[in-house]
Amino acid sequence: MLVSIVIPCYNSEATIRKVVEMVMEEFSRWDLYTCEFVLVNDNSRDETFQEIRRLCKDYSNVKGVNLMRNFGQHNALMAALHYAEGDLILGMDDDLQTHPSQIWKLLKKMEEGYDLVYGVYEKRKNSFLKNCTSYLNEVSSRILLGRPREIQSSNFWIITRAVAVEVRKYQSYNPYIDGIFYRTTHNIGNVTVEHHKREVGSSNYTLRKLIRLWLAYWNYSVIPLRISSVVGAFSACIGFIATIITIIRKLLNPDMMMGWSSLICTMLIFFGLILLVLGIIGEYLGKIILTINNTPQFIVRETINIDHEES
């Protein structure tokens, strides 16, 4: 059975060869599985693609894809899925945090008949900020994306070819891989794996990129619009009740002073809510416009070890 290893690469010149060769060493121990690699260079600022080029020259089962500009991790994964030919497709990082020694656990779990298996970490070896955003991701994905409550997600996953075929059909410019997975299947399993420390450098995700990634959830849910409607209705009810109370108090006590400060505070609260709702609607409209304009998920500059027919 062929397993396609898809890896989005960004500034991983120092680690990508080690990742590939360690994975190959793991697969050499198993008779039932063979592997291929799809390495996507997401416009790295170092010599990552040159290293990918050397790997493609050294190993015929390594495919290289070079993107024209930086599209982001999930767009790079979508590009990789278009070139993966395996019966199973395994996604992992380029920094050895998703360690090759743990791949067998995912393969073993897939033999139980799952469409998708996530490797989950008993103890994360990330920064405090990354752990906080991971927790926010877990809560948000359960509410917005319909992730099953008992399932945890990670960057270490394996899917069947049937799931990959459905994922490739998604055309929006701003994909979120896990959201597409949840939309495709709920036959999902978890297996505990070790989380290794990053060997070189630090995470390429800044706070701005993490927020942008979180906003990608909105491509798969209308819940933010529903929440804004509920908040608006609740605020309107409070305003209506406050108005009735004010009128009654004025009728009972005609000498009661009417304060400008309370009026200004009320206006600020309600105008703030209005702007919040308009911002949410604007976010959806912006995504619709970019999708209608055929904003590309990715643009490939060149490929290596990929024939024209396959491309």
N, C-alpha and C positions, 0 to 999 in steps of 0.2 A: 504494500500500500504506500502510495506516494504522499508525503507530507510536505506542503509548501510552507516555508518559514518566511513570513513577510515582516520586514524591519524598516521603519522610517528612520532615516539617518540624518542627524544634524550635528555638525562639529564633532564627529566621532572618529576622526582619523586615527586616534591612539587606541581605540578599543574594537573597532568593527572586525578586524582580522581575527582577533582573539575570540570574539563571539562566534564567528562563522566556524572556525576550526574546532572550538570546544563543542559546538553542536554536532559537527561531523563526527567527532570522536564518540559522542554519546550514541549516535545512530549506528555507528559501526558495530556496536554491541548487540543490536537487535536484528533478527532475521526477518521479521514481519514488516519492517518499515524501511523505506528509503526517503531521502529528503532532497529538496531543491530550495534555493534561496531567491527571494526577490528583494533586492536592496534598493531603496528609493532615496536618493540624495535630495533633500529639501533645501537646495540652494545654500549649502553650508559655506561658512566663511573661511574654513581651513581647507586642507587637501583631502577631504573625505572622498570625493568622487574619484580622485586619482588612486586612492587605496582600493575603492570598489573596482576600478578598472583593472588593477593588478590582480585582485581576487578572481575576477571573471576570466582573466588570462590563465590563472593557475588552476581553476576548477571549472569544468564545463557545466556543472549543475548550479552555478551562481549566475543570476541575471542582474544586470544593473540598469537602473532608470534614473535619469538626471532631469530634474524639473527646472523650468526656466526661472522661477522665482520662489521665494519662500511662501508656501501655501498653508503650512501648519501640519501638525502630526496626523490629524484625522483625514485630511485631504490626501496626504502622502500614503496613508493606509488604503484609501480608496483606489489610488493609482496602483498600488501593489496588488490589490485584489484583481485588477483587470489583467494581470499577467500571471497570476497563480494558476497552475494546472493540477494541483494535488487533489487527492480524494479527501484529504483533510487540510485545513489551512490554519497555521499557528501564528499568532501575533505576539511579538516580544519587543523589548527595547534594545537599544544599541549600546547600553552602558553597563551591562552585566548585573543590573539589579534584578531583572528577571533572568535567573541563572539557568544555563543549559542543563545543569545536573538535575533540575526539577521537571524537565519535559516529560519524563516517563510517567510521572504522576498524572499529568493531564491526559496522556494517551490511554493510560489504564482506566481512568474514569470515563473516557469516551466509549470504551468497550461496553459500558453498561447501557448504551443506546441513547445517549443525550445528543441533542443538536448543537449545543454550546456548553462548554465548560470553562469556568474562570478559575485561575489559580489565585487563592486569597491568602493573605499574609497574616500569620499568627501575631507577628510583631513587626511593625513598619519601621524602617530605618531611614526616615525622611526628616526634613526640618519641621519645626513647629508650625510654620505657615502652611507647608504642604499637607501636614496631618489635619490641620483645621479645614483646609479646602477639601480634603478627601472626605471628611465627615459631612460637610455641606453638600458635597456631591452625592453621598449616599442618601441623605434625607431628600434632596431635591429630585433625584432620579426616581425615587419611590413615588413621590407625589406627582411629578410632572410627566414622567415617562412610563409609569405603570410597571416599574421593576418589581417582581415578586418580593415580598417582604423578607423571605428567608434567604434570598440570593444576594451575594455581594459581588461587586465587579472590580476589575483591575485591568492593567495593560497587558496581562499575561493570560491569553485566552486561546481556545481552539474551537473551530467550527467545522461542520460538514460542508461538502461542496454544494449541496442543495441550498444551504443558508447563504453561502457566498454568491451564488447565482442571483438570489433575491436582493442581496445587499448591493450588488453592482447595478441594479436597475434604478437606484436612487440617483437623481440628477441635480439636486439642489447644490448651490455653490458652497454651502456651509454645513457639511455633514458632521454628525456626531455618531460614531460607530456603534456605541452601546445603545443609543436610542433606536437605531435601525435594527439592531439585534432584537431588542424587546418587541419591536413592531412585527418582527418576522416569526419569532417562536418564544414560547414560555417553557419549552422542554430544556431547562437549564440546570446544570449541576455546578457545585463548588467542590474544590479540593484544596486542602491546606498545603502551602509550599513555603519554603524559606525565602525571606526577602534579604538579599545581599546589599551591602553598601556600594554606592557608586565608586568605581575604581579611579576615574579621572574626572576632574572638573566638578561643576555643580549643575543643578537643574536649569534647563533653558526656559522654563515657564516663569515669566514675571507675573506680578499681580494683575497687570493689564491683560495679559494673555489668558490667565485663569478666568477673569471676568468674562472675556470674550467667549471662551469655551463654554462657560456656564450659560451665557445667553443663547448658545446654539441649541439648548434644550427646548427653547420656545418654538423651534421648527417642528416639533413633534407633539405639541400640546396647546390647547386653548384655555387651559386652567388659569393662567395669569389674567386673561380677559374676564373669566368668570369671577376670579377673586376681586378684580377691580370693580365689577358690577356689584358684588356683595358689599364691598367697602363703601361704594357710592351710595347704595341704598341705606346702609346703616347710618352713614353720616347725614343723609337727608332726613331720616327719622329723628335723629338727635336734634337737628336744627328745627324741625317742625315742633317737637315737644318743647324745646327751649323757647320757641316763639309763643306757644300757648301759655307757658308758665309766666313769661314776661308780660303778656297782655293781662292775665288774671291779676298779677301783682300790681300792675298799674291801675286797674279798675278798683282794687281794694284799697290802694294807697296812691291817690292822684299826685301827692307831693313827692313821690319816689323819683330820685334823679336817674336819668338814663345816661350811662357812661359810654364815652367814645372808646375807651381802652378795651372794654369787653367786645364792642362791635368790631374793632380792628383785629383783635385776636381771633374772633369768629371768622372774619373774612380771610385771614391768613390761613387758617386751618382748612377751610373749604376750598379756597383757590389752590392751596397746595395739593389737595386730593384731586382736584380737577386736572392739574398739570401732571400728576402722577398717572392718571388714567390716560390722558392724551399721549404721554410718553410711551406707555405700553402699547397703545394702538399704533403710534408712530413706528415702534420697533417692528411690529408685524408688517406694516405697510412697506417699510424699507426692505425687509426680507422678500416680500412679494415682488417689488420692483426689480431687485437685483436678480431674482430668479427668472422673471419675465424677460429681462435683458440678456439672458443666457450667460451670466457671469460664470466662468469655467471653474470646475472643481480643482483642476490641475492642468498644466500645460507641460508636455514632455519635450525636452530639448533633444535628447538622444537616448538610445537604449543600447545595451550590450548583451550578446548571447540570446537575443530575441529575434526570431526570423520574421519576415514581413507578414506571412500568413497569420501567425499567432498574434502579432501586433494589431 
